[in-house]
Amino acid sequence: MSIDTTTAPTRAHTRTSRAARSAALTLKWIYLGIGLVLALVPFIWMLSGSFRSEADLYQNPASLFPTSITLHGYLGIWQQLPFLRLLFNSFIFAGVTTALTVLFDSMCAYALARLRFVGRNVCFVLVIATLMVPFQVTLIPVFIQLFHLGWLNTYQGLIIPRATSAFGIFLFRQFFMSIPADLDEAARIDGAGHWRIYWRVIMPLAKPAIATVAILNFTSLWNDLLWPLVVTSSNDMLTLPAGLTLFGGQHVTDHAVLLAGATISLLPIAIGFFFAQKYFVAGVATTGLK
């Protein structure tokens, strides 16, 4: 009667492998939990601080929970600033600029991805090269140009200089390159031109890229502080982030009002990402942004 001497080591090896996988999974969840806590704590403190009094904030600045709840911060927004006007300006600036960015960037990307012309790759390289130029470098020349056009303190002065982005062109081009060219040929057989192919064939398939560009641009524009402060000078034209700077005085700053305004300004971004997260993740996964 023979004895199988390999069974016991094999079972021990299996148990060891399972224990190692379980330990790795546990460590992964621990790291994820730590990262989640580190990411959420600032937002919890901001939300909590918007319901706290100035005395409570100065007495217990590190506390995540208020000792007493007050609406002073939210009432201060309505009483001390034209809040609805600031909110309206932010939506106009971020919303219209994002829509124009999606349109112009996708049209440029379609030309770079689908049209055959001399110097196409050179044009794409030049577009990518602009990503290395900081926005602050072109700030003064653009400001001077807007001054000569009489566009300072206007919506067109806020919107038009920000209506395109090299990153959006790059992302759209990468996505368009992944769409089979056979669809273009089939559309041409049906008599479609470039505009119809772009609008009726390419763009309906580019929803993930559209959502990605729209979310990234809207978030950046909504939170933009420098550009609205440079281009606008009256309170009626300020956006919400720029208007919140008016709460900061030379000697006294109402932190509760600042935190309440920051909490409200965060809501549109969170809501937009919540509804478009499926397309956003798909867009990042299919354009090489990893």
C-alpha positions as semicolon CSV with decimal commas, in nm:
position;residue;x (nm);y (nm);z (nm)
1;M;0,000;0,000;0,000
2;S;0,157;0,326;-0,125
3;I;0,131;0,658;0,056
4;D;0,094;0,983;-0,138
5;T;0,354;1,212;0,016
6;T;0,266;1,511;-0,206
7;T;-0,089;1,568;-0,073
8;A;0,004;1,725;0,260
9;P;0,259;1,976;0,117
10;T;0,013;2,070;-0,160
11;R;-0,265;2,136;0,092
12;A;-0,028;2,338;0,309
13;H;0,083;2,542;0,007
14;T;-0,283;2,608;-0,084
15;R;-0,363;2,723;0,268
16;T;-0,054;2,949;0,264
17;S;-0,156;3,101;-0,070
18;R;-0,509;3,166;0,054
19;A;-0,376;3,326;0,371
20;A;-0,140;3,546;0,167
21;R;-0,421;3,657;-0,063
22;S;-0,645;3,726;0,234
23;A;-0,372;3,929;0,405
24;A;-0,307;4,126;0,085
25;L;-0,678;4,197;0,045
26;T;-0,701;4,308;0,407
27;L;-0,404;4,543;0,367
28;K;-0,558;4,681;0,048
29;W;-0,883;4,761;0,229
30;I;-0,689;4,918;0,517
31;Y;-0,496;5,144;0,277
32;L;-0,820;5,231;0,099
33;G;-0,987;5,315;0,431
34;I;-0,696;5,535;0,538
35;G;-0,702;5,717;0,205
36;L;-1,078;5,764;0,227
37;V;-1,052;5,912;0,576
38;L;-0,770;6,146;0,473
39;A;-0,974;6,262;0,173
40;L;-1,301;6,312;0,361
41;V;-1,175;6,477;0,680
42;P;-1,117;6,822;0,519
43;F;-1,467;6,818;0,369
44;I;-1,623;6,708;0,698
45;W;-1,437;6,988;0,879
46;M;-1,550;7,239;0,616
47;L;-1,914;7,131;0,643
48;S;-1,898;7,129;1,023
49;G;-1,727;7,468;1,033
50;S;-2,002;7,625;0,822
51;F;-2,245;7,553;1,109
52;R;-2,016;7,679;1,387
53;S;-1,982;8,018;1,546
54;E;-1,662;8,222;1,532
55;A;-1,602;8,162;1,903
56;D;-1,637;7,788;1,858
57;L;-1,400;7,788;1,559
58;Y;-1,131;7,976;1,751
59;Q;-1,179;7,775;2,069
60;N;-1,177;7,428;1,909
61;P;-1,032;7,467;1,558
62;A;-0,937;7,098;1,525
63;S;-1,279;6,965;1,627
64;L;-1,479;6,795;1,353
65;F;-1,813;6,859;1,521
66;P;-1,963;7,187;1,644
67;T;-2,048;7,235;2,009
68;S;-2,358;7,425;1,901
69;I;-2,515;7,456;1,557
70;T;-2,572;7,801;1,412
71;L;-2,676;7,929;1,068
72;H;-2,465;8,242;1,100
73;G;-2,241;8,141;0,811
74;Y;-2,523;8,074;0,564
75;L;-2,718;8,384;0,670
76;G;-2,404;8,592;0,631
77;I;-2,373;8,490;0,266
78;W;-2,714;8,634;0,183
79;Q;-2,672;8,944;0,398
80;Q;-2,315;9,047;0,313
81;L;-2,286;8,961;-0,057
82;P;-2,507;8,949;-0,370
83;F;-2,492;8,572;-0,348
84;L;-2,744;8,492;-0,625
85;R;-2,558;8,723;-0,862
86;L;-2,227;8,556;-0,780
87;L;-2,383;8,214;-0,830
88;F;-2,537;8,322;-1,161
89;N;-2,203;8,458;-1,283
90;S;-2,030;8,133;-1,188
91;F;-2,283;7,926;-1,381
92;I;-2,257;8,154;-1,686
93;F;-1,876;8,156;-1,679
94;A;-1,825;7,785;-1,610
95;G;-2,126;7,653;-1,805
96;V;-2,094;7,856;-2,126
97;T;-1,715;7,822;-2,135
98;T;-1,740;7,446;-2,085
99;A;-1,993;7,414;-2,368
100;L;-1,770;7,616;-2,602
101;T;-1,467;7,415;-2,496
102;V;-1,639;7,086;-2,577
103;L;-1,749;7,219;-2,918
104;F;-1,421;7,380;-3,028
105;D;-1,192;7,113;-2,882
106;S;-1,389;6,830;-3,042
107;M;-1,391;7,004;-3,382
108;C;-1,016;7,059;-3,367
109;A;-0,960;6,702;-3,250
110;Y;-1,176;6,568;-3,534
111;A;-0,956;6,751;-3,785
112;L;-0,639;6,617;-3,623
113;A;-0,772;6,262;-3,598
114;R;-0,976;6,219;-3,920
115;L;-0,857;6,466;-4,183
116;R;-0,543;6,408;-4,391
117;F;-0,346;6,724;-4,455
118;V;0,016;6,834;-4,466
119;G;0,151;6,926;-4,125
120;R;-0,119;6,750;-3,924
121;N;0,127;6,593;-3,681
122;V;0,316;6,921;-3,648
123;C;-0,008;7,098;-3,554
124;F;-0,081;6,833;-3,292
125;V;0,268;6,866;-3,144
126;L;0,227;7,244;-3,125
127;V;-0,105;7,201;-2,947
128;I;0,052;6,963;-2,695
129;A;0,346;7,199;-2,649
130;T;0,113;7,470;-2,521
131;L;0,043;7,248;-2,219
132;M;0,395;7,330;-2,100
133;V;0,323;7,705;-2,098
134;P;0,182;7,819;-1,762
135;F;-0,138;8,020;-1,777
136;Q;0,028;8,303;-1,582
137;V;0,275;8,359;-1,868
138;T;-0,002;8,465;-2,108
139;L;-0,212;8,644;-1,846
140;I;-0,075;8,995;-1,902
141;P;-0,080;8,985;-2,286
142;V;-0,438;8,855;-2,284
143;F;-0,538;9,122;-2,032
144;I;-0,391;9,395;-2,254
145;Q;-0,576;9,258;-2,555
146;L;-0,905;9,250;-2,366
147;F;-0,843;9,608;-2,256
148;H;-0,803;9,724;-2,615
149;L;-1,117;9,536;-2,717
150;G;-1,314;9,690;-2,431
151;W;-1,401;9,346;-2,294
152;L;-1,282;9,394;-1,937
153;N;-1,558;9,342;-1,681
154;T;-1,779;9,165;-1,938
155;Y;-1,900;8,810;-1,991
156;Q;-1,725;8,778;-2,327
157;G;-1,400;8,884;-2,160
158;L;-1,444;8,609;-1,905
159;I;-1,551;8,338;-2,146
160;I;-1,381;8,371;-2,486
161;P;-1,013;8,355;-2,378
162;R;-1,091;8,031;-2,192
163;A;-1,307;7,872;-2,464
164;T;-1,044;7,621;-2,578
165;S;-0,793;7,396;-2,405
166;A;-0,503;7,191;-2,536
167;F;-0,583;6,914;-2,289
168;G;-0,939;6,883;-2,425
169;I;-0,808;6,865;-2,782
170;F;-0,563;6,594;-2,681
171;L;-0,825;6,390;-2,497
172;F;-1,080;6,415;-2,780
173;R;-0,819;6,323;-3,041
174;Q;-0,713;6,015;-2,847
175;F;-1,075;5,902;-2,822
176;F;-1,152;5,973;-3,189
177;M;-0,849;5,770;-3,293
178;S;-1,002;5,468;-3,121
179;I;-1,324;5,490;-3,327
180;P;-1,303;5,266;-3,638
181;A;-1,248;5,460;-3,960
182;D;-1,490;5,223;-4,136
183;L;-1,775;5,424;-3,988
184;D;-1,651;5,733;-4,173
185;E;-1,632;5,541;-4,500
186;A;-1,983;5,404;-4,456
187;A;-2,113;5,756;-4,391
188;R;-1,935;5,891;-4,699
189;I;-2,096;5,622;-4,913
190;D;-2,432;5,755;-4,790
191;G;-2,329;6,102;-4,905
192;A;-2,228;6,250;-4,568
193;G;-1,968;6,525;-4,553
194;H;-1,719;6,598;-4,277
195;W;-1,962;6,807;-4,072
196;R;-2,232;6,539;-4,081
197;I;-1,982;6,266;-3,995
198;Y;-1,855;6,472;-3,705
199;W;-2,200;6,561;-3,571
200;R;-2,402;6,248;-3,650
201;V;-2,142;5,969;-3,627
202;I;-1,843;6,068;-3,414
203;M;-1,998;6,284;-3,142
204;P;-2,277;6,037;-3,044
205;L;-2,003;5,777;-2,987
206;A;-1,789;6,021;-2,789
207;K;-2,012;6,060;-2,482
208;P;-1,740;5,933;-2,243
209;A;-1,488;6,184;-2,382
210;I;-1,747;6,463;-2,373
211;A;-1,829;6,387;-2,010
212;T;-1,461;6,375;-1,914
213;V;-1,373;6,705;-2,081
214;A;-1,689;6,872;-1,951
215;I;-1,637;6,763;-1,589
216;L;-1,267;6,853;-1,581
217;N;-1,322;7,191;-1,745
218;F;-1,631;7,281;-1,544
219;T;-1,454;7,193;-1,219
220;S;-1,147;7,398;-1,311
221;L;-1,352;7,698;-1,426
222;W;-1,594;7,685;-1,133
223;N;-1,305;7,694;-0,886
224;D;-1,101;7,948;-1,083
225;L;-1,005;8,245;-0,868
226;L;-0,726;8,426;-1,054
227;W;-0,888;8,483;-1,394
228;P;-1,217;8,638;-1,268
229;L;-1,024;8,862;-1,028
230;V;-0,805;8,989;-1,313
231;V;-1,077;9,041;-1,575
232;T;-1,357;9,177;-1,354
233;S;-1,359;9,473;-1,119
234;S;-1,722;9,520;-1,007
235;N;-1,903;9,300;-0,758
236;D;-2,179;9,236;-1,013
237;M;-1,936;9,050;-1,242
238;L;-1,744;8,847;-0,983
239;T;-1,784;8,471;-0,969
240;L;-1,850;8,284;-0,646
241;P;-1,486;8,195;-0,560
242;A;-1,375;8,552;-0,634
243;G;-1,669;8,698;-0,440
244;L;-1,582;8,493;-0,134
245;T;-1,252;8,678;-0,111
246;L;-1,452;8,986;-0,008
247;F;-1,518;8,818;0,326
248;G;-1,150;8,838;0,411
249;G;-1,077;9,170;0,579
250;Q;-0,745;9,322;0,668
251;H;-0,786;9,245;1,039
252;V;-1,095;9,024;1,071
253;T;-1,213;8,732;0,856
254;D;-1,553;8,569;0,900
255;H;-1,445;8,207;0,867
256;A;-1,793;8,063;0,915
257;V;-1,920;8,257;0,613
258;L;-1,619;8,150;0,408
259;L;-1,677;7,784;0,493
260;A;-2,049;7,814;0,418
261;G;-1,971;7,966;0,079
262;A;-1,713;7,696;0,005
263;T;-1,966;7,427;0,096
264;I;-2,229;7,571;-0,137
265;S;-1,978;7,615;-0,420
266;L;-1,884;7,247;-0,388
267;L;-2,240;7,120;-0,445
268;P;-2,270;7,177;-0,826
269;I;-1,941;6,997;-0,886
270;A;-2,039;6,703;-0,666
271;I;-2,382;6,674;-0,827
272;G;-2,239;6,695;-1,180
273;F;-1,977;6,429;-1,112
274;F;-2,236;6,202;-0,945
275;F;-2,456;6,197;-1,255
276;A;-2,170;6,175;-1,508
277;Q;-1,927;5,947;-1,325
278;K;-2,004;5,646;-1,548
279;Y;-1,909;5,837;-1,862
280;F;-1,617;6,002;-1,686
281;V;-1,459;5,669;-1,587
282;A;-1,521;5,529;-1,937
283;G;-1,363;5,837;-2,093
284;V;-1,051;5,812;-1,880
285;A;-1,024;5,438;-1,952
286;T;-1,053;5,475;-2,330
287;T;-0,825;5,776;-2,387
288;G;-0,506;5,649;-2,230
289;L;-0,525;5,865;-1,914
290;K;-0,409;5,614;-1,656
